[in-house]
Amino acid sequence: MPPSKTAPLSLTAFLLLAALALVAGAFYRLPALEERPMHTDEAILGYKFAQFQTTGHFQYDPKDYHGPALHYVTRAWSRVAMWGGPETWTEAQLRTVTAVCGLLLLVVTLLLTDALGRGGVIGAMLLLAVSPMEVFYSRYFIMEILLVLLVTLSLAGFWRYSQGGARWWLVLAGAAIGMQHATKETFILNAVAALAAWGVARLVVGGFEPRRGGFSMGPAKKRAGMPWLWVAVPAVFVSVWFFSGGFHDWEAVKNSALTYLSYLERSGGSGHEKPWHYYLTLLVWRRNEGILWTEAFIMALALVGMAHAWMGNHTKNQPRQAFLVFLSTYSLLLLGGYSILSYKTPWSILSAQHALVLLAGYGTSVIAGATRRGLLRTSFRIAFGLGLYHLCFQTNLAIHAYCADTRNPYVYSHTVQAFPRVLHQVAELQSLTPEQPLSILVVNKDAGWPLLWYWRMNRNAQYALDVPEAEISAAVILVDQEQLPAMQQRLAGKNYHDNGFYGLRPNNSLVMLVEPSLWERFSAAKKEAAVTP
């Protein structure tokens, strides 16, 4: 494959297009963050952050939850943004944290300018700005987008150091790795894929360092292993600091290693089993009830980038080829590794998708270099513009009309859009007893999430997996439809008013039962309001 002959973007054009990508990224990530009800995972993280903010201590659970890094990042942002107490927090405030992480991901891409080229970085930034998957999960208060940001920061740090940068780039990369461990345990898959891809790049290309000198990743240099201490020490320090809460809770540090025993068990599926091609179809082609969701445009450009990485003429820039071969191998190993595991959730593949977007940016510059003049150049620009437009079209659907709709492939076991009905109804009942929180009992196989987040300040709200055997006296009861007969039997003679079904998640509805005297007061208040002019 001949070398790309495209003239580099001028600095002015480069900066203007980078600014355009950031504006587009902010346009899709920041507005209307409250439009979608909280997912269970978001609600759990919000609830745990409220506990962390109130007590100052993060209780790490190595079996079911993840590390504390997102909570520390959120605490830092809450101070900058001057949030009030936990009782005032909104969905939009929490999601702003990850939305900003999504925007920072675009900024960090600039550190790879000499690896991808100016055109490649701009292509990657524009695709990142409007990618439906990137945008959708940037608007999700979960760990994934923070993890992707930290992974990219560590790779950029290694790259900058390999190009002759100071050792502080290694310190930055090591700190980012430590924080990855404190963010989500699955970072280990990224680390293994990166090490394997580095080995392939070393074997195929021969090195990342510029010919003028710089950092050698091979064994030839004296004390060649010493630079890794600049990575390992800050990585361990940062991870231990986060998990121990500033070197206080050493049990959490131990559990951060032992947790991988439970993760080996969970990798078998744990109720999230999917076929091996699940992620591939998610990235390339998913048609749900007549709606086509696809990032095939990004994947096609990524294949062009991969092909040029391996077969292009890089005689004048061996380090760039080494990085591109590394990135190609890394993305394929990561995608393959996640595909082999039975346990699959759509957001888990985000780090592999991000690597493919970087390759797609490079692929864009390759095609631009091969179509420098005339009709071909015009045709490519039109095609690229149409591809971006189609991604924008899907992104608009994903974050607005289908933000909590099962026809959206990025929506997974999500709280239904009609969920606020139950909040509104309980708020109306609560208005009749403003002097004290309403007593509520939720009987649900998933402990009532995300209701625990929305009613986090109600100390009279109780949650159970099954109908309790003890005496029930709650003013409002919400019970799974399948457990309703057992609840009615338990309430025999108490004449609770059946207030109908309220959606929680797809195929999971709750029945509301209201204590008789409270319902009578509510009905009387409604009648009085109806006749009042």
LOMI-628980 format. One line per 3 residues: number of its first residue (from 1); for each residue x, y, z of C-alpha. Coordinates in pm, 1 decimal, padded with zeros to 6 digits. Layout:
N
NUM> X,Y,Z; ...
END
This chain:
533
1> 00000.0,00000.0,00000.0; 00154.2,00335.4,-00098.9; 00220.2,00597.9,00164.5
4> -00032.7,00865.3,00233.5; 00051.9,01183.7,00040.9; -00193.6,01417.1,00201.6
7> -00060.2,01755.4,00306.8; -00094.1,01797.8,00682.7; -00369.2,02018.7,00811.4
10> -00260.9,02369.3,00890.3; -00243.7,02448.4,01259.3; -00535.7,02689.1,01224.2
13> -00757.3,02430.3,01052.9; -00650.0,02167.8,01306.2; -00745.1,02384.1,01603.2
16> -01074.8,02493.6,01447.6; -01179.0,02135.5,01370.5; -01072.7,02018.2,01717.8
19> -01285.7,02295.2,01869.1; -01576.2,02189.6,01644.2; -01545.4,01831.1,01769.4
22> -01550.0,01950.4,02131.0; -01856.4,02166.7,02066.9; -02034.8,01874.0,01901.2
25> -01933.3,01646.3,02188.5; -02068.5,01890.9,02445.0; -02388.0,01942.5,02243.2
28> -02471.2,01572.6,02262.5; -02340.2,01495.9,02611.6; -02449.1,01779.0,02838.3
31> -02811.2,01887.3,02769.8; -03123.5,01716.6,02910.7; -02933.5,01470.1,03130.1
34> -03242.1,01428.8,03349.2; -03454.2,01306.4,03058.0; -03405.9,00937.0,03138.9
37> -03490.1,00769.1,03472.4; -03201.0,00618.2,03664.8; -03078.4,00273.8,03566.2
40> -03035.0,00033.6,03857.8; -02654.7,00056.1,03832.7; -02667.9,00435.6,03829.0
43> -02899.4,00437.4,04129.1; -02673.5,00204.0,04326.8; -02368.9,00417.9,04251.6
46> -02558.3,00736.2,04339.0; -02676.4,00582.5,04665.2; -02325.7,00462.2,04753.8
49> -02184.8,00804.5,04671.4; -02439.4,00963.3,04906.4; -02316.5,00729.3,05181.1
52> -01955.3,00809.9,05095.7; -02022.4,01182.6,05099.3; -02206.0,01161.5,05430.6
55> -01969.0,00927.9,05617.6; -01640.9,01007.4,05443.3; -01571.8,00632.8,05409.8
58> -01619.3,00413.5,05103.0; -01726.3,00060.8,05192.5; -01579.5,-00160.2,04919.9
61> -01779.8,-00471.2,04833.9; -01554.8,-00703.8,04630.6; -01836.9,-00937.1,04524.6
64> -02103.2,-00719.2,04368.3; -01968.1,-00367.8,04321.3; -01665.7,-00182.5,04189.1
67> -01384.0,00036.6,04318.4; -01404.0,00386.6,04467.2; -01241.5,00597.4,04191.8
70> -01566.4,00723.3,04038.0; -01686.7,00827.0,04382.3; -01370.6,01027.2,04448.1
73> -01396.2,01192.5,04107.2; -01761.9,01273.5,04178.6; -01674.7,01418.8,04518.1
76> -01411.7,01641.6,04358.3; -01659.7,01760.3,04095.1; -01932.9,01817.3,04354.7
79> -01702.6,02057.0,04538.1; -01612.0,02244.2,04222.0; -01977.9,02264.4,04117.6
82> -02084.7,02347.6,04477.7; -02351.6,02081.3,04510.9; -02575.7,02088.1,04813.7
85> -02649.5,01794.3,05044.0; -02741.5,01448.4,04910.5; -03112.2,01525.2,04945.8
88> -03081.2,01788.5,04670.3; -02887.9,01585.8,04413.7; -03042.3,01516.7,04074.3
91> -02981.1,01266.8,03797.2; -02839.3,01544.8,03581.4; -02579.2,01642.9,03842.0
94> -02444.7,01288.7,03873.6; -02442.1,01231.4,03498.1; -02254.8,01555.5,03440.0
97> -01950.7,01386.2,03596.0; -01934.5,01114.1,03331.4; -02035.6,01356.8,03055.4
100> -01730.1,01567.9,03140.7; -01517.0,01251.3,03135.9; -01650.8,01187.8,02786.0
103> -01543.0,01535.7,02678.9; -01199.2,01492.2,02837.6; -01163.7,01176.6,02629.7
106> -01174.2,01396.8,02320.8; -00910.8,01628.1,02469.2; -00674.3,01340.3,02558.5
109> -00686.8,01229.5,02194.2; -00475.6,01537.2,02114.8; -00181.9,01371.2,02293.6
112> -00170.7,01118.4,02006.9; -00136.6,01376.7,01730.5; 00207.3,01260.0,01616.1
115> 00090.3,00896.1,01626.3; -00232.9,00937.9,01427.8; -00138.3,01254.5,01239.7
118> -00333.5,01577.3,01254.3; -00594.3,01445.9,01011.8; -00622.3,01119.8,01204.7
121> -00673.7,01296.3,01537.2; -00940.0,01524.1,01390.4; -01116.4,01227.6,01231.9
124> -01108.3,01039.6,01561.8; -01233.3,01340.7,01759.5; -01524.1,01401.0,01521.4
127> -01623.9,01033.9,01532.9; -01591.2,01023.2,01912.4; -01800.4,01336.8,01944.0
130> -02104.5,01185.8,01769.1; -02067.2,00808.2,01813.4; -02401.0,00679.3,01953.4
133> -02229.3,00438.3,02191.1; -01974.9,00691.8,02317.5; -02239.9,00958.5,02369.3
136> -02498.3,00728.6,02528.6; -02261.9,00593.5,02794.0; -02106.6,00935.2,02856.3
139> -02455.3,01025.8,02978.9; -02460.8,00723.5,03214.2; -02340.8,00750.2,03573.8
142> -02136.8,00428.5,03559.9; -01763.5,00354.1,03559.5; -01712.1,00270.4,03193.6
145> -01637.5,00608.8,03039.7; -01399.7,00696.1,03325.7; -01220.2,00365.1,03268.0
148> -01183.7,00438.7,02895.0; -01049.1,00785.9,02973.3; -00788.2,00644.0,03211.8
151> -00684.6,00368.6,02969.4; -00636.4,00626.4,02693.6; -00439.4,00851.5,02928.3
154> -00202.9,00567.7,03018.1; -00147.1,00471.9,02652.8; -00086.3,00836.1,02563.0
157> 00160.5,00866.6,02851.4; 00359.6,00566.8,02729.5; 00356.2,00702.4,02374.8
160> 00473.2,01049.3,02475.9; 00757.5,00903.0,02681.1; 00863.5,00672.6,02398.7
163> 00898.1,00979.7,02179.9; 01154.7,01136.3,02408.1; 00926.5,01283.5,02673.0
166> 01023.7,01325.9,03036.2; 00977.6,01046.7,03288.8; 00677.4,01228.3,03432.0
169> 00484.8,01080.5,03138.9; 00556.7,00737.7,03290.1; 00440.0,00861.1,03628.7
172> 00118.5,00981.4,03465.9; 00071.1,00648.0,03288.4; 00134.3,00455.3,03611.0
175> -00105.8,00671.5,03810.7; -00370.2,00619.0,03542.0; -00319.4,00241.4,03563.0
178> -00355.6,00246.1,03941.0; -00671.6,00449.1,03909.0; -00803.2,00203.2,03649.1
181> -00773.1,-00073.4,03907.6; -00959.4,00148.5,04155.6; -01228.5,00216.0,03895.0
184> -01328.5,-00124.9,03767.3; -01173.8,-00466.9,03806.2; -01213.3,-00550.8,03437.3
187> -00920.6,-00317.8,03362.8; -00709.5,-00634.4,03380.4; -00839.5,-00732.9,03036.0
190> -00715.0,-00403.2,02894.5; -00376.7,-00452.8,03060.7; -00331.7,-00806.6,02926.3
193> -00441.1,-00703.2,02576.0; -00203.3,-00403.8,02584.2; 00096.4,-00614.7,02694.6
196> 00028.8,-00874.5,02426.1; -00016.6,-00605.3,02160.5; 00308.7,-00437.3,02269.8
199> 00487.7,-00769.9,02221.5; 00340.9,-00809.2,01871.6; 00441.9,-00454.7,01775.0
202> 00796.7,-00511.5,01904.6; 00822.3,-00836.7,01710.7; 00675.1,-00705.9,01384.5
205> 00802.3,-00347.5,01371.2; 01094.6,-00343.0,01610.4; 01032.9,-00053.4,01847.0
208> 00847.2,00265.0,01935.9; 01144.3,00495.2,01992.3; 01249.4,00757.1,01734.9
211> 01569.5,00680.5,01550.5; 01726.6,00992.6,01702.0; 01715.7,00821.7,02044.5
214> 01457.6,00835.1,02318.0; 01321.4,00553.7,02530.8; 01404.1,00197.4,02432.5
217> 01154.5,-00067.7,02532.0; 01401.5,-00343.6,02451.2; 01667.7,-00507.8,02668.3
220> 01969.9,-00361.1,02487.1; 02003.6,-00043.9,02693.7; 02172.8,-00047.9,03030.6
223> 01919.6,-00073.5,03317.6; 01639.4,-00088.5,03060.5; 01397.8,-00216.8,03321.5
226> 01429.4,00085.6,03549.1; 01170.0,00300.0,03367.1; 00902.8,00049.7,03467.3
229> 00958.8,00145.6,03829.4; 00832.5,00490.2,03733.0; 00513.3,00313.0,03623.9
232> 00477.1,00046.9,03893.4; 00535.8,00267.0,04198.8; 00272.1,00532.4,04118.9
235> 00032.1,00259.4,03998.5; 00050.6,00075.3,04330.6; 00049.1,00397.3,04532.6
238> -00262.8,00535.9,04360.9; -00454.6,00208.5,04376.0; -00375.6,00154.2,04745.2
241> -00457.3,00515.6,04830.2; -00801.7,00495.5,04669.8; -00898.9,00157.1,04812.6
244> -00765.5,00234.0,05161.5; -00927.5,00576.9,05176.0; -00595.7,00750.3,05228.6
247> -00413.9,00453.0,05391.3; -00676.9,00375.7,05656.7; -00875.3,00069.9,05537.8
250> -00625.3,-00204.2,05457.5; -00897.1,-00469.9,05442.2; -01028.9,-00304.9,05125.4
253> -00680.2,-00321.6,04971.6; -00668.5,-00695.8,05034.3; -01019.1,-00738.6,04893.6
256> -00925.5,-00546.7,04579.7; -00700.3,-00841.1,04492.0; -00924.6,-01119.7,04622.0
259> -01216.5,-00986.0,04417.0; -01075.3,-01153.7,04106.3; -01176.9,-01490.3,04249.5
262> -01543.1,-01388.2,04231.6; -01489.4,-01229.3,03891.1; -01369.8,-01562.4,03755.0
265> -01702.3,-01708.0,03862.1; -01905.9,-01417.1,03719.5; -01730.1,-01442.4,03382.0
268> -01940.9,-01752.4,03320.8; -02249.0,-01532.9,03277.4; -02431.7,-01483.4,03608.6
271> -02754.7,-01416.9,03420.5; -02589.7,-01198.4,03153.8; -02496.8,-01476.3,02912.2
274> -02477.7,-01372.2,02545.2; -02351.3,-01545.5,02227.9; -01994.8,-01477.8,02115.0
277> -02105.4,-01242.8,01835.3; -02312.1,-01015.1,02061.4; -02057.5,-00732.8,02067.4
280> -01981.3,-00765.6,01698.3; -02345.8,-00717.8,01604.7; -02375.9,-00434.6,01856.8
283> -02093.8,-00250.0,01681.8; -02185.3,-00331.1,01323.2; -02552.4,-00407.3,01269.4
286> -02850.5,-00428.1,01501.9; -03205.7,-00393.1,01369.5; -03474.8,-00371.1,01638.0
289> -03836.4,-00350.5,01526.2; -03753.5,-00169.7,01205.5; -03489.8,00065.7,01352.9
292> -03133.4,00013.5,01230.9; -02850.4,00082.2,01473.8; -02501.4,00061.7,01330.1
295> -02151.7,00199.8,01368.0; -02040.0,00013.1,01056.5; -01911.0,00344.1,00919.5
298> -01663.5,00364.9,01208.0; -01573.9,-00003.7,01178.9; -01505.7,00025.2,00804.1
301> -01273.8,00321.4,00857.0; -01102.5,00130.3,01139.8; -01032.3,-00161.0,00901.6
304> -00871.7,00083.8,00658.0; -00657.3,00216.3,00941.8; -00557.9,-00135.9,01044.3
307> -00470.1,-00234.5,00687.3; -00248.0,00069.5,00642.4; -00086.6,00008.4,00982.3
310> 00029.0,-00333.6,00869.3; 00086.1,-00284.3,00496.3; 00147.3,00087.3,00451.0
313> 00483.2,00243.9,00379.2; 00613.3,00375.3,00711.5; 00985.0,00380.2,00632.7
316> 01018.7,00738.8,00754.5; 00817.1,00688.7,01072.2; 00875.1,00349.3,01231.1
319> 00745.7,00457.2,01576.6; 00410.1,00554.6,01425.2; 00377.6,00213.9,01259.8
322> 00468.0,00045.3,01587.5; 00193.3,00236.9,01765.3; -00063.0,00166.0,01492.0
325> 00020.3,-00205.3,01486.2; -00004.7,-00202.8,01865.6; -00343.6,-00026.6,01854.0
328> -00476.3,-00265.6,01587.9; -00368.3,-00573.8,01779.6; -00489.2,-00432.2,02110.2
331> -00838.6,-00355.5,01978.3; -00877.7,-00699.1,01821.3; -00751.5,-00883.0,02130.1
334> -00978.5,-00679.6,02354.8; -01281.2,-00735.5,02133.1; -01198.9,-01104.6,02107.6
337> -01141.5,-01142.4,02480.8; -01472.3,-00983.7,02573.3; -01649.1,-01188.8,02304.5
340> -01515.2,-01515.9,02444.6; -01648.9,-01441.2,02792.7; -02009.9,-01548.6,02842.4
343> -02078.9,-01249.1,03068.4; -02174.5,-00958.9,02843.6; -02327.0,-00615.4,02900.1
346> -02329.2,-00357.3,02618.3; -02117.3,-00096.7,02797.1; -01836.9,-00345.2,02869.4
349> -01710.4,-00325.5,02510.5; -01668.1,00052.3,02519.4; -01288.4,00044.7,02561.0
352> -01247.5,-00177.6,02253.4; -01488.7,00041.3,02059.6; -01286.4,00348.7,02155.9
355> -00963.9,00192.7,02026.2; -01143.4,00117.9,01699.6; -01256.0,00481.0,01679.2
358> -00892.2,00593.8,01704.7; -00805.9,00357.6,01420.1; -01103.4,00490.8,01225.9
361> -00963.6,00841.4,01265.1; -00634.6,00723.1,01119.0; -00822.5,00539.9,00842.4
364> -00995.9,00868.2,00759.2; -00660.6,01039.8,00708.5; -00536.6,00750.7,00492.8
367> -00835.4,00779.1,00258.8; -00804.4,01157.0,00255.7; -00441.7,01115.7,00148.3
370> -00540.8,00881.5,-00133.4; -00813.6,01115.3,-00262.1; -00631.3,01446.6,-00266.6
373> -00779.8,01599.5,-00579.3; -01087.3,01649.4,-00788.3; -01392.2,01429.8,-00781.2
376> -01244.7,01167.7,-00549.2; -01169.3,01425.9,-00282.3; -01515.5,01576.9,-00311.0
379> -01679.3,01233.0,-00303.5; -01488.9,01132.4,00009.2; -01576.7,01453.2,00189.5
382> -01943.3,01405.0,00104.5; -01931.2,01039.5,00214.2; -01758.6,01130.6,00541.7
385> -02011.9,01405.6,00606.0; -02301.6,01166.8,00537.6; -02144.8,00910.1,00769.8
388> -02121.1,01167.5,01048.8; -02479.3,01274.7,00981.4; -02603.3,00915.4,01013.6
391> -02417.7,00877.1,01343.1; -02572.5,01204.3,01465.0; -02917.0,01079.5,01362.1
394> -02874.2,00760.7,01566.1; -02730.3,00952.0,01860.5; -03033.1,01179.8,01871.4
397> -03261.3,00875.7,01878.0; -03049.7,00704.4,02143.7; -03036.4,00992.3,02391.7
400> -03385.3,01134.9,02344.4; -03673.7,00942.8,02181.9; -03534.8,00597.3,02271.1
403> -03330.3,00682.1,02581.0; -03510.0,00417.1,02789.6; -03664.2,00208.6,02511.1
406> -03572.7,-00156.9,02460.9; -03551.8,-00093.5,02086.4; -03231.7,00097.1,02163.5
409> -02953.3,-00168.5,02179.9; -02758.3,00038.8,02434.6; -03053.0,00022.3,02675.1
412> -03003.0,-00283.0,02893.5; -03236.0,-00391.6,03173.8; -03328.4,-00028.0,03209.1
415> -03591.9,00142.0,03421.4; -03895.2,00204.2,03200.3; -03979.5,00552.9,03079.3
418> -04312.1,00546.3,03266.5; -04136.4,00487.1,03599.0; -04183.7,00848.6,03724.7
421> -04557.0,00772.1,03758.6; -04493.1,00582.6,04080.3; -04278.2,00865.7,04215.9
424> -04548.7,01118.3,04136.6; -04822.1,00908.2,04296.4; -04626.1,00852.6,04617.2
427> -04537.4,01223.2,04629.2; -04907.8,01307.9,04617.3; -04976.1,01067.9,04903.1
430> -04682.8,01209.2,05095.8; -04832.1,01559.4,05066.1; -05113.9,01444.7,05295.7
433> -04865.8,01371.0,05577.3; -04595.5,01638.9,05537.9; -04498.3,01621.9,05904.3
436> -04320.0,01285.6,05865.0; -04191.7,01062.2,05583.3; -04448.0,00821.2,05444.5
439> -04402.3,00461.3,05557.1; -04336.3,00253.2,05245.3; -04269.7,-00116.4,05195.3
442> -04123.1,-00236.1,04863.4; -04123.6,-00610.1,04794.5; -03921.3,-00675.7,04481.4
445> -03682.1,-00946.5,04363.6; -03419.3,-00677.4,04288.2; -03464.3,-00494.7,04621.5
448> -03660.2,-00213.5,04456.9; -03376.5,-00039.8,04271.9; -03376.5,00240.1,04161.1
451> -03639.9,00335.9,04420.4; -03376.4,00333.9,04696.0; -03202.8,00622.7,04521.6
454> -03515.5,00829.3,04470.8; -03633.9,00770.5,04828.9; -03284.5,00783.0,04982.6
457> -03390.7,01044.4,05238.8; -03701.0,00854.5,05353.5; -03603.2,00662.0,05666.5
460> -03947.7,00501.8,05677.6; -03899.3,00323.3,05344.3; -03820.4,-00048.2,05374.8
463> -03719.6,-00297.5,05107.2; -03754.2,-00675.4,05096.4; -03694.3,-00948.0,04840.1
466> -03996.3,-01150.4,04955.9; -04318.1,-01085.8,05145.2; -04210.4,-01045.1,05510.0
469> -04355.6,-01270.7,05775.6; -04371.2,-00992.3,06035.3; -04673.4,-00767.2,06081.3
472> -04716.5,-00523.8,05790.4; -04837.0,-00171.3,05866.2; -04685.7,00040.2,05588.7
475> -04905.0,00314.5,05446.6; -04797.0,00229.6,05090.7; -04690.8,-00110.8,04963.9
478> -04529.1,-00179.9,04627.7; -04508.0,-00547.5,04547.0; -04399.8,-00757.7,04247.5
481> -04693.5,-00877.0,04044.0; -04605.9,-01243.3,04100.8; -04586.0,-01189.5,04477.1
484> -04920.1,-01007.1,04493.1; -05126.2,-01316.3,04594.6; -04891.6,-01386.3,04886.3
487> -04907.9,-01020.7,04991.2; -05289.8,-01015.4,04973.7; -05302.3,-01325.0,05187.1
490> -05067.5,-01159.2,05432.6; -05290.4,-00847.7,05443.5; -05618.4,-01038.5,05475.3
493> -05880.3,-00823.4,05648.3; -05691.2,-00493.8,05616.6; -05865.5,-00381.6,05295.1
496> -05571.0,-00206.8,05130.0; -05672.7,-00018.0,04815.9; -05531.9,-00166.7,04494.9
499> -05401.8,00132.5,04301.5; -05293.5,-00058.8,03991.2; -04969.8,-00143.2,03813.9
502> -04658.1,00072.4,03789.6; -04369.1,-00010.0,03557.7; -04022.1,-00068.0,03698.6
505> -03826.2,-00249.9,03427.7; -03935.2,-00442.6,03117.3; -04145.1,-00740.5,03227.7
508> -04124.6,-00625.2,03588.4; -04420.0,-00428.5,03723.2; -04513.2,-00333.1,04076.5
511> -04864.0,-00322.5,04223.1; -04936.4,-00033.7,04458.1; -05147.0,-00100.7,04766.6
514> -05253.4,00196.8,04978.9; -05364.8,00183.4,05341.8; -05747.4,00241.3,05356.5
517> -05758.5,00558.5,05566.2; -05480.1,00720.8,05363.2; -05660.1,00637.9,05041.0
520> -05984.3,00784.5,05171.9; -05806.8,01108.5,05261.2; -05639.4,01113.7,04919.6
523> -05969.6,01054.7,04736.1; -06141.5,01327.4,04940.0; -05859.5,01571.9,04864.3
526> -05884.6,01494.1,04492.2; -06259.7,01551.8,04493.1; -06222.5,01879.8,04678.1
529> -05956.6,01996.2,04433.1; -06181.6,01902.6,04140.4; -06473.7,02121.4,04259.8
532> -06259.0,02417.0,04369.6; -06271.7,02687.8,04100.6
END
